[in-house]
Amino acid sequence: MRYMDLASKLGVTEGTVRNRMQRLTEQGALKVVRIIDQTKIGYRLNVWIGVRCRPGTFGRMADELARLHPIRYVGACTGTFDVIAEAIFLSESEMYAFLESDIPTIDGIISTESSMVLRMVKLGYEWELREEEYA
């Protein structure tokens, strides 16, 4: 969205929007990034991997998973899994090799459960503040 359009929506001047955006960027609260459509560059397999870890290791597990090339999201969590990760692959054989060879090298993993995304219904990076948050 252009600064002018955002200013109009918020009821402030374009300069105010520009200054706020610059401040948020400098503080690290806002990042402007390119978003790549993974399917257009060959990464057609999107897989979610749930990981159960030995007690006291899930922080380290999350860090180690985050360092692996196919992994693009990692979160330490509660519930069925201790860590949840999203990975993308070029092929089934690449995914198989990752699950068979790379994952077992991480000490502390008790088990994993993988789910392949068959159809992505929504992938959104847009996020709007509720009106009362910027009033």
N, CA, C and O atoms as CSV, one atom per row, in Angstrom:
chain,resi,resn,atom,element,x,y,z
A,1,MET,N,N,0.846,-1.172,0.000
A,1,MET,CA,C,0.000,0.000,0.000
A,1,MET,C,C,0.893,1.239,0.000
A,1,MET,O,O,1.896,1.282,0.713
A,2,ARG,N,N,0.546,2.205,-0.767
A,2,ARG,CA,C,1.322,3.440,-0.825
A,2,ARG,C,C,1.124,4.253,0.462
A,2,ARG,O,O,0.083,4.162,1.114
A,3,TYR,N,N,2.134,5.040,0.811
A,3,TYR,CA,C,2.050,5.888,2.008
A,3,TYR,C,C,0.818,6.775,1.961
A,3,TYR,O,O,0.132,6.941,2.970
A,4,MET,N,N,0.534,7.342,0.806
A,4,MET,CA,C,-0.606,8.247,0.655
A,4,MET,C,C,-1.913,7.520,0.968
A,4,MET,O,O,-2.775,8.066,1.656
A,5,ASP,N,N,-2.065,6.288,0.466
A,5,ASP,CA,C,-3.286,5.516,0.712
A,5,ASP,C,C,-3.407,5.141,2.183
A,5,ASP,O,O,-4.491,5.207,2.764
A,6,LEU,N,N,-2.291,4.749,2.776
A,6,LEU,CA,C,-2.294,4.387,4.191
A,6,LEU,C,C,-2.622,5.602,5.058
A,6,LEU,O,O,-3.371,5.490,6.028
A,7,ALA,N,N,-2.065,6.758,4.714
A,7,ALA,CA,C,-2.339,7.993,5.450
A,7,ALA,C,C,-3.823,8.333,5.389
A,7,ALA,O,O,-4.421,8.713,6.396
A,8,SER,N,N,-4.405,8.196,4.222
A,8,SER,CA,C,-5.830,8.479,4.056
A,8,SER,C,C,-6.677,7.533,4.905
A,8,SER,O,O,-7.637,7.955,5.550
A,9,LYS,N,N,-6.317,6.271,4.900
A,9,LYS,CA,C,-7.065,5.262,5.679
A,9,LYS,C,C,-6.972,5.538,7.179
A,9,LYS,O,O,-7.938,5.346,7.918
A,10,LEU,N,N,-5.783,5.997,7.620
A,10,LEU,CA,C,-5.568,6.242,9.047
A,10,LEU,C,C,-5.958,7.646,9.487
A,10,LEU,O,O,-6.052,7.922,10.683
A,11,GLY,N,N,-6.185,8.527,8.528
A,11,GLY,CA,C,-6.550,9.902,8.861
A,11,GLY,C,C,-5.379,10.730,9.373
A,11,GLY,O,O,-5.551,11.593,10.233
A,12,VAL,N,N,-4.191,10.465,8.844
A,12,VAL,CA,C,-2.990,11.213,9.218
A,12,VAL,C,C,-2.303,11.678,7.937
A,12,VAL,O,O,-2.738,11.333,6.838
A,13,THR,N,N,-1.247,12.449,8.073
A,13,THR,CA,C,-0.522,12.922,6.895
A,13,THR,C,C,0.401,11.837,6.355
A,13,THR,O,O,0.757,10.889,7.055
A,14,GLU,N,N,0.774,12.001,5.100
A,14,GLU,CA,C,1.705,11.058,4.480
A,14,GLU,C,C,3.049,11.068,5.207
A,14,GLU,O,O,3.672,10.019,5.374
A,15,GLY,N,N,3.495,12.238,5.637
A,15,GLY,CA,C,4.750,12.356,6.382
A,15,GLY,C,C,4.713,11.582,7.688
A,15,GLY,O,O,5.704,10.969,8.083
A,16,THR,N,N,3.563,11.612,8.357
A,16,THR,CA,C,3.413,10.861,9.608
A,16,THR,C,C,3.556,9.370,9.351
A,16,THR,O,O,4.237,8.665,10.096
A,17,VAL,N,N,2.911,8.895,8.294
A,17,VAL,CA,C,3.010,7.473,7.940
A,17,VAL,C,C,4.457,7.116,7.616
A,17,VAL,O,O,4.971,6.110,8.103
A,18,ARG,N,N,5.111,7.928,6.802
A,18,ARG,CA,C,6.494,7.679,6.417
A,18,ARG,C,C,7.399,7.613,7.651
A,18,ARG,O,O,8.235,6.716,7.759
A,19,ASN,N,N,7.234,8.560,8.581
A,19,ASN,CA,C,8.047,8.588,9.807
A,19,ASN,C,C,7.785,7.371,10.688
A,19,ASN,O,O,8.719,6.779,11.227
A,20,ARG,N,N,6.508,6.998,10.835
A,20,ARG,CA,C,6.170,5.823,11.661
A,20,ARG,C,C,6.732,4.546,11.047
A,20,ARG,O,O,7.264,3.690,11.753
A,21,MET,N,N,6.613,4.426,9.729
A,21,MET,CA,C,7.140,3.239,9.053
A,21,MET,C,C,8.654,3.159,9.228
A,21,MET,O,O,9.195,2.082,9.482
A,22,GLN,N,N,9.334,4.288,9.095
A,22,GLN,CA,C,10.785,4.301,9.264
A,22,GLN,C,C,11.159,3.914,10.688
A,22,GLN,O,O,12.094,3.138,10.890
A,23,ARG,N,N,10.440,4.446,11.685
A,23,ARG,CA,C,10.728,4.126,13.077
A,23,ARG,C,C,10.485,2.641,13.365
A,23,ARG,O,O,11.295,1.993,14.027
A,24,LEU,N,N,9.371,2.108,12.866
A,24,LEU,CA,C,9.076,0.678,13.072
A,24,LEU,C,C,10.125,-0.210,12.409
A,24,LEU,O,O,10.495,-1.250,12.953
A,25,THR,N,N,10.600,0.198,11.245
A,25,THR,CA,C,11.643,-0.559,10.547
A,25,THR,C,C,12.946,-0.516,11.333
A,25,THR,O,O,13.608,-1.539,11.506
A,26,GLU,N,N,13.310,0.668,11.808
A,26,GLU,CA,C,14.551,0.812,12.582
A,26,GLU,C,C,14.498,0.028,13.892
A,26,GLU,O,O,15.524,-0.477,14.348
A,27,GLN,N,N,13.313,-0.082,14.505
A,27,GLN,CA,C,13.151,-0.821,15.755
A,27,GLN,C,C,13.082,-2.329,15.535
A,27,GLN,O,O,13.132,-3.104,16.490
A,28,GLY,N,N,12.969,-2.739,14.282
A,28,GLY,CA,C,12.869,-4.168,13.981
A,28,GLY,C,C,11.461,-4.710,14.101
A,28,GLY,O,O,11.260,-5.919,13.989
A,29,ALA,N,N,10.467,-3.840,14.329
A,29,ALA,CA,C,9.083,-4.287,14.452
A,29,ALA,C,C,8.451,-4.540,13.085
A,29,ALA,O,O,7.454,-5.256,12.983
A,30,LEU,N,N,9.023,-3.960,12.044
A,30,LEU,CA,C,8.503,-4.092,10.695
A,30,LEU,C,C,9.648,-4.455,9.762
A,30,LEU,O,O,10.706,-3.827,9.775
A,31,LYS,N,N,9.412,-5.483,8.953
A,31,LYS,CA,C,10.398,-5.877,7.950
A,31,LYS,C,C,9.697,-5.917,6.603
A,31,LYS,O,O,8.595,-6.453,6.484
A,32,VAL,N,N,10.323,-5.362,5.612
A,32,VAL,CA,C,9.802,-5.418,4.257
A,32,VAL,C,C,10.620,-6.473,3.524
A,32,VAL,O,O,11.835,-6.345,3.378
A,33,VAL,N,N,9.938,-7.514,3.067
A,33,VAL,CA,C,10.627,-8.638,2.429
A,33,VAL,C,C,9.908,-9.047,1.153
A,33,VAL,O,O,8.725,-8.761,0.968
A,34,ARG,N,N,10.643,-9.720,0.278
A,34,ARG,CA,C,10.036,-10.320,-0.898
A,34,ARG,C,C,9.453,-11.663,-0.498
A,34,ARG,O,O,10.018,-12.368,0.338
A,35,ILE,N,N,8.341,-12.009,-1.084
A,35,ILE,CA,C,7.723,-13.304,-0.826
A,35,ILE,C,C,7.801,-14.111,-2.110
A,35,ILE,O,O,7.312,-13.686,-3.156
A,36,ILE,N,N,8.416,-15.269,-2.019
A,36,ILE,CA,C,8.607,-16.129,-3.188
A,36,ILE,C,C,7.525,-17.202,-3.203
A,36,ILE,O,O,7.248,-17.827,-2.180
A,37,ASP,N,N,6.928,-17.408,-4.346
A,37,ASP,CA,C,5.986,-18.511,-4.516
A,37,ASP,C,C,6.823,-19.760,-4.745
A,37,ASP,O,O,7.347,-19.972,-5.839
A,38,GLN,N,N,6.946,-20.587,-3.709
A,38,GLN,CA,C,7.832,-21.755,-3.750
A,38,GLN,C,C,7.498,-22.694,-4.898
A,38,GLN,O,O,8.396,-23.323,-5.456
A,39,THR,N,N,6.236,-22.802,-5.258
A,39,THR,CA,C,5.857,-23.737,-6.314
A,39,THR,C,C,6.385,-23.302,-7.673
A,39,THR,O,O,6.613,-24.141,-8.545
A,40,LYS,N,N,6.582,-22.003,-7.863
A,40,LYS,CA,C,7.060,-21.505,-9.152
A,40,LYS,C,C,8.563,-21.735,-9.340
A,40,LYS,O,O,9.081,-21.580,-10.446
A,41,ILE,N,N,9.262,-22.103,-8.263
A,41,ILE,CA,C,10.692,-22.408,-8.394
A,41,ILE,C,C,10.973,-23.886,-8.098
A,41,ILE,O,O,12.111,-24.274,-7.833
A,42,GLY,N,N,9.922,-24.695,-8.150
A,42,GLY,CA,C,10.121,-26.138,-8.082
A,42,GLY,C,C,9.855,-26.809,-6.740
A,42,GLY,O,O,9.808,-28.037,-6.673
A,43,TYR,N,N,9.683,-26.044,-5.683
A,43,TYR,CA,C,9.441,-26.650,-4.362
A,43,TYR,C,C,7.952,-26.947,-4.229
A,43,TYR,O,O,7.178,-26.128,-3.733
A,44,ARG,N,N,7.572,-28.140,-4.683
A,44,ARG,CA,C,6.154,-28.473,-4.742
A,44,ARG,C,C,5.643,-29.222,-3.516
A,44,ARG,O,O,4.432,-29.382,-3.361
A,45,LEU,N,N,6.531,-29.684,-2.645
A,45,LEU,CA,C,6.102,-30.412,-1.451
A,45,LEU,C,C,6.258,-29.543,-0.214
A,45,LEU,O,O,7.352,-29.086,0.115
A,46,ASN,N,N,5.154,-29.331,0.453
A,46,ASN,CA,C,5.132,-28.572,1.697
A,46,ASN,C,C,4.746,-29.557,2.797
A,46,ASN,O,O,3.691,-30.188,2.727
A,47,VAL,N,N,5.592,-29.688,3.805
A,47,VAL,CA,C,5.398,-30.720,4.827
A,47,VAL,C,C,5.487,-30.103,6.214
A,47,VAL,O,O,6.388,-29.313,6.498
A,48,TRP,N,N,4.557,-30.467,7.063
A,48,TRP,CA,C,4.605,-30.083,8.477
A,48,TRP,C,C,5.111,-31.285,9.260
A,48,TRP,O,O,4.641,-32.405,9.062
A,49,ILE,N,N,6.066,-31.051,10.144
A,49,ILE,CA,C,6.683,-32.124,10.922
A,49,ILE,C,C,6.505,-31.815,12.398
A,49,ILE,O,O,7.005,-30.808,12.901
A,50,GLY,N,N,5.792,-32.687,13.081
A,50,GLY,CA,C,5.644,-32.580,14.525
A,50,GLY,C,C,6.714,-33.419,15.195
A,50,GLY,O,O,6.939,-34.566,14.807
A,51,VAL,N,N,7.374,-32.861,16.194
A,51,VAL,CA,C,8.500,-33.544,16.846
A,51,VAL,C,C,8.233,-33.680,18.341
A,51,VAL,O,O,7.881,-32.710,19.012
A,52,ARG,N,N,8.405,-34.883,18.845
A,52,ARG,CA,C,8.366,-35.122,20.286
A,52,ARG,C,C,9.806,-35.302,20.748
A,52,ARG,O,O,10.579,-36.038,20.136
A,53,CYS,N,N,10.156,-34.622,21.835
A,53,CYS,CA,C,11.551,-34.594,22.293
A,53,CYS,C,C,11.664,-35.132,23.716
A,53,CYS,O,O,10.691,-35.191,24.467
A,54,ARG,N,N,12.886,-35.519,24.052
A,54,ARG,CA,C,13.153,-35.872,25.446
A,54,ARG,C,C,12.944,-34.629,26.297
A,54,ARG,O,O,13.206,-33.517,25.840
A,55,PRO,N,N,12.473,-34.803,27.532
A,55,PRO,CA,C,12.263,-33.644,28.410
A,55,PRO,C,C,13.527,-32.786,28.522
A,55,PRO,O,O,14.641,-33.294,28.650
A,56,GLY,N,N,13.318,-31.494,28.472
A,56,GLY,CA,C,14.417,-30.557,28.625
A,56,GLY,C,C,15.228,-30.293,27.373
A,56,GLY,O,O,16.246,-29.603,27.429
A,57,THR,N,N,14.788,-30.839,26.232
A,57,THR,CA,C,15.585,-30.656,25.005
A,57,THR,C,C,14.864,-29.882,23.914
A,57,THR,O,O,15.454,-29.641,22.860
A,58,PHE,N,N,13.602,-29.478,24.121
A,58,PHE,CA,C,12.870,-28.938,22.983
A,58,PHE,C,C,13.403,-27.591,22.490
A,58,PHE,O,O,13.254,-27.279,21.309
A,59,GLY,N,N,14.015,-26.793,23.351
A,59,GLY,CA,C,14.633,-25.552,22.889
A,59,GLY,C,C,15.797,-25.817,21.954
A,59,GLY,O,O,15.928,-25.174,20.912
A,60,ARG,N,N,16.630,-26.755,22.327
A,60,ARG,CA,C,17.767,-27.131,21.486
A,60,ARG,C,C,17.285,-27.789,20.198
A,60,ARG,O,O,17.846,-27.553,19.128
A,61,MET,N,N,16.245,-28.612,20.301
A,61,MET,CA,C,15.690,-29.266,19.101
A,61,MET,C,C,15.217,-28.218,18.103
A,61,MET,O,O,15.501,-28.317,16.909
A,62,ALA,N,N,14.501,-27.221,18.590
A,62,ALA,CA,C,13.998,-26.164,17.714
A,62,ALA,C,C,15.156,-25.442,17.032
A,62,ALA,O,O,15.099,-25.170,15.833
A,63,ASP,N,N,16.204,-25.133,17.789
A,63,ASP,CA,C,17.383,-24.457,17.214
A,63,ASP,C,C,18.057,-25.312,16.153
A,63,ASP,O,O,18.435,-24.808,15.095
A,64,GLU,N,N,18.212,-26.609,16.429
A,64,GLU,CA,C,18.888,-27.495,15.473
A,64,GLU,C,C,18.058,-27.687,14.207
A,64,GLU,O,O,18.601,-27.701,13.103
A,65,LEU,N,N,16.753,-27.835,14.365
A,65,LEU,CA,C,15.891,-27.961,13.190
A,65,LEU,C,C,15.951,-26.699,12.337
A,65,LEU,O,O,15.975,-26.780,11.109
A,66,ALA,N,N,15.974,-25.555,12.972
A,66,ALA,CA,C,15.985,-24.276,12.248
A,66,ALA,C,C,17.208,-24.137,11.352
A,66,ALA,O,O,17.168,-23.393,10.373
A,67,ARG,N,N,18.274,-24.824,11.661
A,67,ARG,CA,C,19.504,-24.731,10.864
A,67,ARG,C,C,19.472,-25.596,9.594
A,67,ARG,O,O,20.321,-25.436,8.717
A,68,LEU,N,N,18.510,-26.497,9.493
A,68,LEU,CA,C,18.449,-27.397,8.337
A,68,LEU,C,C,17.828,-26.688,7.131
A,68,LEU,O,O,16.833,-25.976,7.259
A,69,HIS,N,N,18.429,-26.894,5.970
A,69,HIS,CA,C,18.048,-26.176,4.751
A,69,HIS,C,C,16.559,-26.246,4.397
A,69,HIS,O,O,15.979,-25.201,4.103
A,70,PRO,N,N,15.907,-27.410,4.407
A,70,PRO,CA,C,14.504,-27.446,3.977
A,70,PRO,C,C,13.526,-26.772,4.949
A,70,PRO,O,O,12.392,-26.465,4.580
A,71,ILE,N,N,13.962,-26.549,6.163
A,71,ILE,CA,C,13.071,-26.001,7.191
A,71,ILE,C,C,12.905,-24.500,6.999
A,71,ILE,O,O,13.883,-23.761,6.884
A,72,ARG,N,N,11.632,-24.059,6.966
A,72,ARG,CA,C,11.398,-22.625,6.829
A,72,ARG,C,C,10.613,-22.032,7.980
A,72,ARG,O,O,10.462,-20.813,8.054
A,73,TYR,N,N,10.113,-22.858,8.874
A,73,TYR,CA,C,9.415,-22.372,10.072
A,73,TYR,C,C,9.653,-23.380,11.172
A,73,TYR,O,O,9.588,-24.586,10.933
A,74,VAL,N,N,9.928,-22.903,12.380
A,74,VAL,CA,C,10.063,-23.771,13.551
A,74,VAL,C,C,9.441,-23.064,14.742
A,74,VAL,O,O,9.660,-21.872,14.961
A,75,GLY,N,N,8.670,-23.810,15.500
A,75,GLY,CA,C,8.101,-23.261,16.725
A,75,GLY,C,C,8.134,-24.285,17.839
A,75,GLY,O,O,7.740,-25.435,17.646
A,76,ALA,N,N,8.610,-23.867,19.018
A,76,ALA,CA,C,8.507,-24.700,20.217
A,76,ALA,C,C,7.086,-24.490,20.725
A,76,ALA,O,O,6.614,-23.355,20.789
A,77,CYS,N,N,6.401,-25.568,21.086
A,77,CYS,CA,C,4.980,-25.430,21.395
A,77,CYS,C,C,4.536,-26.374,22.507
A,77,CYS,O,O,5.323,-27.155,23.041
A,78,THR,N,N,3.275,-26.276,22.830
A,78,THR,CA,C,2.660,-27.189,23.791
A,78,THR,C,C,1.699,-28.088,23.029
A,78,THR,O,O,1.394,-27.837,21.863
A,79,GLY,N,N,1.231,-29.121,23.683
A,79,GLY,CA,C,0.265,-30.008,23.050
A,79,GLY,C,C,0.892,-31.329,22.650
A,79,GLY,O,O,1.794,-31.829,23.322
A,80,THR,N,N,0.413,-31.885,21.561
A,80,THR,CA,C,0.867,-33.191,21.096
A,80,THR,C,C,2.353,-33.209,20.786
A,80,THR,O,O,3.035,-34.204,21.033
A,81,PHE,N,N,2.854,-32.102,20.243
A,81,PHE,CA,C,4.263,-32.026,19.856
A,81,PHE,C,C,4.981,-30.977,20.688
A,81,PHE,O,O,4.376,-30.022,21.175
A,82,ASP,N,N,6.281,-31.174,20.840
A,82,ASP,CA,C,7.122,-30.196,21.540
A,82,ASP,C,C,7.626,-29.132,20.578
A,82,ASP,O,O,7.822,-27.975,20.950
A,83,VAL,N,N,7.833,-29.547,19.328
A,83,VAL,CA,C,8.315,-28.646,18.281
A,83,VAL,C,C,7.518,-28.952,17.023
A,83,VAL,O,O,7.241,-30.111,16.715
A,84,ILE,N,N,7.155,-27.904,16.303
A,84,ILE,CA,C,6.497,-28.076,15.014
A,84,ILE,C,C,7.340,-27.344,13.983
A,84,ILE,O,O,7.817,-26.238,14.236
A,85,ALA,N,N,7.523,-27.963,12.819
A,85,ALA,CA,C,8.365,-27.369,11.780
A,85,ALA,C,C,7.683,-27.519,10.431
A,85,ALA,O,O,6.965,-28.486,10.176
A,86,GLU,N,N,7.927,-26.536,9.577
A,86,GLU,CA,C,7.461,-26.605,8.200
A,86,GLU,C,C,8.685,-26.739,7.305
A,86,GLU,O,O,9.680,-26.038,7.486
A,87,ALA,N,N,8.602,-27.641,6.343
A,87,ALA,CA,C,9.712,-27.854,5.416
A,87,ALA,C,C,9.173,-27.887,3.995
A,87,ALA,O,O,8.021,-28.250,3.757
A,88,ILE,N,N,10.026,-27.502,3.058
A,88,ILE,CA,C,9.645,-27.593,1.650
A,88,ILE,C,C,10.689,-28.420,0.908
A,88,ILE,O,O,11.883,-28.365,1.204
A,89,PHE,N,N,10.205,-29.181,-0.057
A,89,PHE,CA,C,11.071,-30.096,-0.799
A,89,PHE,C,C,10.763,-30.035,-2.288
A,89,PHE,O,O,9.654,-29.698,-2.702
A,90,LEU,N,N,11.784,-30.373,-3.085
A,90,LEU,CA,C,11.627,-30.437,-4.530
A,90,LEU,C,C,10.917,-31.715,-4.962
A,90,LEU,O,O,10.224,-31.732,-5.979
A,91,SER,N,N,11.091,-32.792,-4.183
A,91,SER,CA,C,10.555,-34.090,-4.600
A,91,SER,C,C,10.328,-34.986,-3.390
A,91,SER,O,O,10.778,-34.702,-2.280
A,92,GLU,N,N,9.614,-36.077,-3.644
A,92,GLU,CA,C,9.392,-37.066,-2.594
A,92,GLU,C,C,10.708,-37.700,-2.151
A,92,GLU,O,O,10.901,-37.982,-0.969
A,93,SER,N,N,11.607,-37.922,-3.101
A,93,SER,CA,C,12.880,-38.545,-2.737
A,93,SER,C,C,13.714,-37.608,-1.864
A,93,SER,O,O,14.410,-38.072,-0.960
A,94,GLU,N,N,13.659,-36.316,-2.115
A,94,GLU,CA,C,14.367,-35.366,-1.266
A,94,GLU,C,C,13.757,-35.357,0.146
A,94,GLU,O,O,14.482,-35.314,1.140
A,95,MET,N,N,12.430,-35.398,0.220
A,95,MET,CA,C,11.755,-35.450,1.521
A,95,MET,C,C,12.120,-36.731,2.261
A,95,MET,O,O,12.403,-36.704,3.459
A,96,TYR,N,N,12.112,-37.844,1.551
A,96,TYR,CA,C,12.461,-39.133,2.155
A,96,TYR,C,C,13.874,-39.094,2.734
A,96,TYR,O,O,14.101,-39.521,3.866
A,97,ALA,N,N,14.807,-38.586,1.961
A,97,ALA,CA,C,16.202,-38.513,2.419
A,97,ALA,C,C,16.318,-37.634,3.665
A,97,ALA,O,O,17.070,-37.955,4.586
A,98,PHE,N,N,15.589,-36.546,3.692
A,98,PHE,CA,C,15.608,-35.654,4.848
A,98,PHE,C,C,15.081,-36.362,6.095
A,98,PHE,O,O,15.699,-36.307,7.159
A,99,LEU,N,N,13.938,-37.025,5.954
A,99,LEU,CA,C,13.337,-37.711,7.104
A,99,LEU,C,C,14.160,-38.922,7.535
A,99,LEU,O,O,14.223,-39.243,8.721
A,100,GLU,N,N,14.781,-39.585,6.582
A,100,GLU,CA,C,15.555,-40.789,6.862
A,100,GLU,C,C,16.974,-40.488,7.338
A,100,GLU,O,O,17.513,-41.219,8.169
A,101,SER,N,N,17.578,-39.431,6.827
A,101,SER,CA,C,18.992,-39.169,7.116
A,101,SER,C,C,19.259,-37.953,7.989
A,101,SER,O,O,20.083,-38.021,8.900
A,102,ASP,N,N,18.585,-36.852,7.732
A,102,ASP,CA,C,18.884,-35.610,8.454
A,102,ASP,C,C,18.241,-35.559,9.841
A,102,ASP,O,O,18.913,-35.260,10.828
A,103,ILE,N,N,16.961,-35.847,9.911
A,103,ILE,CA,C,16.249,-35.774,11.198
A,103,ILE,C,C,16.878,-36.684,12.255
A,103,ILE,O,O,17.053,-36.240,13.390
A,104,PRO,N,N,17.225,-37.933,11.940
A,104,PRO,CA,C,17.791,-38.810,12.971
A,104,PRO,C,C,19.143,-38.353,13.527
A,104,PRO,O,O,19.575,-38.861,14.562
A,105,THR,N,N,19.813,-37.417,12.872
A,105,THR,CA,C,21.098,-36.935,13.391
A,105,THR,C,C,20.925,-35.999,14.579
A,105,THR,O,O,21.897,-35.688,15.268
A,106,ILE,N,N,19.701,-35.547,14.826
A,106,ILE,CA,C,19.451,-34.628,15.939
A,106,ILE,C,C,19.164,-35.436,17.193
A,106,ILE,O,O,18.133,-36.100,17.293
A,107,ASP,N,N,20.078,-35.375,18.143
A,107,ASP,CA,C,19.954,-36.134,19.381
A,107,ASP,C,C,18.859,-35.538,20.258
A,107,ASP,O,O,18.805,-34.324,20.457
A,108,GLY,N,N,17.994,-36.391,20.775
A,108,GLY,CA,C,16.946,-35.947,21.677
A,108,GLY,C,C,15.550,-36.088,21.112
A,108,GLY,O,O,14.565,-35.918,21.830
A,109,ILE,N,N,15.460,-36.397,19.828
A,109,ILE,CA,C,14.147,-36.594,19.222
A,109,ILE,C,C,13.636,-37.979,19.584
A,109,ILE,O,O,14.323,-38.978,19.370
A,110,ILE,N,N,12.440,-38.034,20.127
A,110,ILE,CA,C,11.802,-39.312,20.455
A,110,ILE,C,C,11.049,-39.838,19.243
A,110,ILE,O,O,11.164,-41.011,18.889
A,111,SER,N,N,10.268,-38.948,18.602
A,111,SER,CA,C,9.512,-39.363,17.418
A,111,SER,C,C,9.120,-38.141,16.602
A,111,SER,O,O,9.136,-37.009,17.087
A,112,THR,N,N,8.767,-38.404,15.346
A,112,THR,CA,C,8.267,-37.351,14.464
A,112,THR,C,C,6.997,-37.841,13.789
A,112,THR,O,O,6.764,-39.043,13.662
A,113,GLU,N,N,6.198,-36.906,13.369
A,113,GLU,CA,C,5.001,-37.218,12.604
A,113,GLU,C,C,4.902,-36.174,11.504
A,113,GLU,O,O,4.900,-34.974,11.778
A,114,SER,N,N,4.821,-36.627,10.270
A,114,SER,CA,C,4.815,-35.709,9.127
A,114,SER,C,C,3.453,-35.682,8.461
A,114,SER,O,O,2.765,-36.699,8.364
A,115,SER,N,N,3.080,-34.500,8.007
A,115,SER,CA,C,1.852,-34.326,7.238
A,115,SER,C,C,2.175,-33.504,6.003
A,115,SER,O,O,2.708,-32.399,6.102
A,116,MET,N,N,1.846,-34.052,4.835
A,116,MET,CA,C,2.101,-33.342,3.582
A,116,MET,C,C,0.870,-32.501,3.230
A,116,MET,O,O,-0.261,-32.986,3.275
A,117,VAL,N,N,1.107,-31.255,2.887
A,117,VAL,CA,C,0.029,-30.364,2.472
A,117,VAL,C,C,-0.334,-30.725,1.032
A,117,VAL,O,O,0.512,-30.677,0.138
A,118,LEU,N,N,-1.591,-31.086,0.819
A,118,LEU,CA,C,-2.031,-31.474,-0.514
A,118,LEU,C,C,-2.476,-30.273,-1.345
A,118,LEU,O,O,-2.274,-30.236,-2.559
A,119,ARG,N,N,-3.082,-29.296,-0.681
A,119,ARG,CA,C,-3.528,-28.086,-1.369
A,119,ARG,C,C,-3.486,-26.940,-0.385
A,119,ARG,O,O,-4.122,-26.990,0.667
A,120,MET,N,N,-2.741,-25.912,-0.725
A,120,MET,CA,C,-2.668,-24.742,0.139
A,120,MET,C,C,-3.883,-23.866,-0.154
A,120,MET,O,O,-4.061,-23.394,-1.277
A,121,VAL,N,N,-4.700,-23.657,0.842
A,121,VAL,CA,C,-5.929,-22.892,0.679
A,121,VAL,C,C,-5.680,-21.408,0.922
A,121,VAL,O,O,-6.256,-20.558,0.243
A,122,LYS,N,N,-4.829,-21.102,1.883
A,122,LYS,CA,C,-4.511,-19.704,2.175
A,122,LYS,C,C,-3.068,-19.616,2.644
A,122,LYS,O,O,-2.631,-20.387,3.498
A,123,LEU,N,N,-2.349,-18.685,2.085
A,123,LEU,CA,C,-1.010,-18.361,2.536
A,123,LEU,C,C,-0.970,-16.848,2.599
A,123,LEU,O,O,-0.879,-16.181,1.569
A,124,GLY,N,N,-1.035,-16.314,3.784
A,124,GLY,CA,C,-1.117,-14.869,3.906
A,124,GLY,C,C,-0.056,-14.296,4.801
A,124,GLY,O,O,0.260,-14.843,5.858
A,125,TYR,N,N,0.485,-13.195,4.366
A,125,TYR,CA,C,1.439,-12.466,5.173
A,125,TYR,C,C,0.881,-11.101,5.554
A,125,TYR,O,O,1.505,-10.355,6.309
A,126,GLU,N,N,-0.296,-10.782,5.028
A,126,GLU,CA,C,-0.913,-9.519,5.360
A,126,GLU,C,C,-1.461,-9.610,6.776
A,126,GLU,O,O,-1.976,-10.646,7.198
A,127,TRP,N,N,-1.342,-8.542,7.475
A,127,TRP,CA,C,-1.840,-8.509,8.839
A,127,TRP,C,C,-2.275,-7.096,9.129
A,127,TRP,O,O,-1.486,-6.160,8.993
A,128,GLU,N,N,-3.505,-6.930,9.522
A,128,GLU,CA,C,-4.021,-5.596,9.796
A,128,GLU,C,C,-4.267,-5.432,11.281
A,128,GLU,O,O,-4.725,-6.349,11.962
A,129,LEU,N,N,-3.950,-4.236,11.768
A,129,LEU,CA,C,-4.289,-3.895,13.138
A,129,LEU,C,C,-5.794,-3.724,13.225
A,129,LEU,O,O,-6.432,-3.265,12.278
A,130,ARG,N,N,-6.349,-4.089,14.352
A,130,ARG,CA,C,-7.754,-3.784,14.561
A,130,ARG,C,C,-7.896,-2.272,14.642
A,130,ARG,O,O,-6.974,-1.580,15.074
A,131,GLU,N,N,-9.025,-1.771,14.234
A,131,GLU,CA,C,-9.207,-0.318,14.153
A,131,GLU,C,C,-8.893,0.389,15.458
A,131,GLU,O,O,-8.315,1.475,15.449
A,132,GLU,N,N,-9.264,-0.212,16.583
A,132,GLU,CA,C,-9.037,0.437,17.868
A,132,GLU,C,C,-7.540,0.532,18.226
A,132,GLU,O,O,-7.164,1.327,19.088
A,133,GLU,N,N,-6.695,-0.265,17.577
A,133,GLU,CA,C,-5.271,-0.237,17.870
A,133,GLU,C,C,-4.547,0.927,17.219
A,133,GLU,O,O,-3.448,1.279,17.646
A,134,TYR,N,N,-5.133,1.529,16.202
A,134,TYR,CA,C,-4.466,2.673,15.586
A,134,TYR,C,C,-5.308,3.939,15.651
A,134,TYR,O,O,-4.994,4.936,15.001
A,135,ALA,N,N,-6.367,3.897,16.432
A,135,ALA,CA,C,-7.224,5.085,16.587
A,135,ALA,C,C,-6.587,6.072,17.555
A,135,ALA,O,O,-7.154,7.133,17.817
